[in-house]
């Protein structure tokens, strides 16, 4: 048999049907993000590898919970809080609130996602109650307009400037001694985390063991929502070079 032969033509009067896509927010009535959230996909740098314990994923799936907030929290915990609550909700809703399906869809999509890049160049304490960081765009693409700094445990979001490759800017936070350690992240306008984690620490944390313990507690906390966390008044000043 000659495998190079073309397939038999369609019978007269029968049209060839095009398969309908099954992956994408256009197939859902109430997507939590605009439809262009998946149109951003392009080939780019590989995303960091996430070590997800398959047994842990199976245990979460066997919990039998149907509470959407619990599923969102579990999704974030599985991915080491590497995605925002809005993004977790998007993939769960797209997967009919099936945790395993949502995680697989997220990881598959991340293989094609080109995100901005950021590294912390330096950090210091100008005064006993303030903390400063210099952040740099160490990638090859300009950050899109509308990126912002946020924390899962805080209501405040602060827009950051458009930064070209190689450029850097400073942020300064006024942190009262009674404040807890708070992790902040840079986000794209669509809510995708990028860059290194920014830890805002009160001056009372000066012991390495205490710091490691508090960070571990933050990473394993089931819920980091503003409703369950004390709100801290943090002033951030953005200074471009």
N, C-alpha and C positions, 0 to 999 in steps of 0.2 A: 504493500500500500504506500502510495506517495503521500507523505505527510505534508508536502508543500502545497497540496491542492487547496484551493479556497473552499470554505464551507459552502454547503448548498444554499442557493439563494432562498429568500423567504417566499413562501407560496404566494401566488397572485392574490392581491386583495388583503393580505395580512401584513400589518405594519409591525416593525420591530419595536419593542417596548424598551424604553430607557429605564434602568433601575433607578428608583427614587432614593435619595440620600436618607440615611437613618441617623446621621450624626450631625448635630448642629442645632443652634437655638431657634432656628426658624420653625422647627417641628414642635415647639412648645408654646402654649398660649400665654404664659406669664413668665418669660425669662427674667431673671434678676439683673441681667446686664444687657446693654445694647447688643444688637445682632452682630456688630463688627468685632465683638470680643474674640471670635475665632478667625476673623479675616486678617488678623495681625500676623498669622503664622507665616514664617519664611525660614529658609535655611540659615542657620547662624551657629554661634558657639554652642557646644553641648552644655546642658544644664547639669548642676551638681548631682551626683548619684545619691539617691536616698535609700538607706538601708531599712526596708520595711519588713518586719517579722511576719511571715505568712501565717504563723500560728496565732499571733496577736490579731491579725486581720480576721482570721476565722472566728476567734473568740468574740470580737466585736460584732460580727455578722450573726452570731448565735444568740446575742443578747435578746433579740426579739423586740427591741424598742422601735416604736414608730414615731416617737417624739422628734420633730424636725430639729429642734435646738440641740438635743442630745446627739443626733446623728452628725450635725455640724461640728460639735465639740470633738466627737470621736474622730471625724475626718481630719481635723486640725492636729489632733494628738498623733495620729498615725504618720503625718507628714512633718512632725517636729515643728509645728506652728510656722511652716514655711509659706503658707498662703492665708489670705485674709478671710474673714467670715463671709464676705460677699462672694468671693470666688468659690469657697466651699459650698455655699448655698447653690450657686450656679450649676456646679457639676452634679450635685446630689439631685437637684430638681430635674436636670437633663437626663439623669439615670433613674428616674422614677423613685428616688430616695432609696436606692440600693447601694449600700456602702462599698461593697467590693467592686461593683461596676463603675461607681464614681471614681474610685482610686485608680482603676485601670485606665479610664478615659483621661483622667488628669495627667497621668504619667505618659500616656501615648501622645497627648497634645504637647506636653513640655518638650518632647523630642524635636518639635518643629518650631518652638517658640524662641524668638530672638529678643532678649530683654536687654535693657541698658545695663551698664556696668559701673560699680562704685567701690572704691576702697577707702578705708580710713588712713590718711597719711600720718596724722598725729593727733594726740589728745592731751589735755592738760587741765589743771585747776588754777585759773587766774586768781581766784580768791577761795576762802574756805568753804563758801556756799555755792560756788559756780563751777561749771564744768564746760570745757570747750573742745570742739573737734574740728579738724580740717578734713573735708571730704573731697575726693577727686574723681572725675570721670576718667577711669583708666581703660575705657573701651575705645572702639573705633568709630562710634556713631554718636551724634549729638542727642542729648536727652530730649524727649518730646515735651512740648509745653503742657503744663497741667500736672506734672509729677508733684507728689506731696510727701510729707513726713507724718507718720501716724504711729500709734501704739494700740494694740488690741484692747488694752485696759483703759484707754482714755478716749474722751469724746472729741478732743481738739485735733484738728488736722491743719498742717501748715504747708502752704504751697512753697516749693523751692524753685529757683530760677532755672532757665534753660542753660545747660552747661555743655560746652563743646569738648571734644576729646582733649585730654591733657589739662583742662582747666580745673580749678578747685575753688571752694568757698568754705567759710567758717560758720559754725552754729555755736551759740553760747546759751547755756541753760542755767537758770537760777533755781537751785534745788534746795528746799528747806531741809534741815537735819532730820525732821520727822517723816520725810517722804520715803516710800518703799523704793526698791530698785525697780526701774521700769525699762523695758526693752522697746525701742523705737525702730521702725523700718521705713525705708524709702519705697514708694509705690508708684507705678505707672498710672496714668489717668484711668485705666480700666481696673485698677486694684491689684496688679501683679507685684509682689515683692521683688526687689532686686537689691544687690549690694550687700555689704556686711551689716550685721546687727549692731545697733548703737545702744549701749547700756548707759542709762543715766542713773548714777549712783549717788546717794546722799553722802555727805562727808563723814557720817558716823560709821560707814562701812570701810574699815581699813585693815580688816583681818582677811587673809586669803581664804582660809577655810570657811569663814562666815559668808564671804562673797560667793564661793563655789556652791555652798548649800542653798543660798537664796536663788541663784540662777537655776539650779536643778529643780527647785520648787516651782519656779516660773515655767520651766519647760514641761513639767509634768502636770501642771494644774489643768483640770478638765475644762474649766470655764475661766476665760480671761476677759469676760465682757465688762463694759463699764458699769453695768448694774451691780456686779459683784465685786468691784474694786473701788478703793477710795480714789477720788479725783484730785489730782495734784496741779497746782497752779504753776506752770512752767512757762517762762518767757524765753523765746528763741529768737536770736538776732541773726539774720543771714547777711553775710558780708562777702561780696564777690571780690576776687583779687583784682 
